Amino acid sequence: MADKNERLYGLIGYPLTHSFSQNYFNQKFESENINARYINFEIPDIGDLMEVVAEHPNLCGLNVTIPYKELVIPYMDEMDDDAAKIGAVNVIKFIRKKNDLKFKGYNSDIIGFCDSIRPLLNPEREKALILGTGGAAKAVYQGFINMGITPSYVSRTTRPGILTYSDLTPEVMDAHKIIVNTTPLGMYPHIDKCPDIPYNLLTPKHLCYDLLYNPDITLFMKKAAEHGAEVKNGLEMLLLQAFASWNIWNEQD
């Protein structure tokens, strides 16, 4: 018998082979005696979103993962400023008023990233290189803008206004004391890969932050640390963005 008072939350994406969110939230609900459950909704097409919503009237919010962070935007009735600037939504808040349901889109990646890196910032770390140009890179870019840091993208392909790896001269590396890897290079099981930056130009004044968290110490972090740079992985960001999702779903409008 379904519990009509049970709140449902979930994740939409395709494929969903493993989900940090499902384990995190269901453990949270159990340990805090919250009458709620978190479900993975593996949908092969974004058009299936409304079917999921219709079949689960107790749904109170969703997380969104690849490949739907951009495709879900047309379904939003409202967007948080940061999500609109990034052009990606990974948290949907359900706003129910009488028989009316509205969706508001947020991006918790930017919240998790900013809360994680902020304690490591100092006056010398005022410019950042972002390795990669995908959805996560866009959240990092907007996060830096919000914190008053000047960011620049680095890509393998030549594009206007974007640096390539061959542009990373001693002068560029010296000017940018923060380097963030948003690429999948070095992620398990391909742990012998890393972005092609001049690691020999790193110093103890540099901060090298990897959005990856498996393995704990990526090759990017290992090589950076060998030159004295401060390093950090993305595990805390992952936890903080999940925490931010919960706050978004539960804050009163």
QUITAJO-V469459 format. One record per helix or strand of 2 or more residues. SS is the DSSP state (alpha for helix, beta for strand). FROM is the first residue (numbers start at 0). TO is the last residue. If there is no record, write none. Layout:
BEGIN
SS_FROM_TO + SS_FROM_TO
END
This chain:
BEGIN
beta_6_12 + alpha_19_30 + beta_35_41 + alpha_45_54 + beta_58_63 + alpha_72_74 + beta_77_78 + alpha_80_85 + beta_90_96 + beta_99_105 + alpha_107_119 + beta_126_130 + alpha_134_146 + beta_149_154 + beta_161_163 + alpha_164_166 + alpha_169_174 + beta_177_180 + alpha_198_200 + beta_206_209 + alpha_218_225 + beta_229_231 + alpha_234_249
END
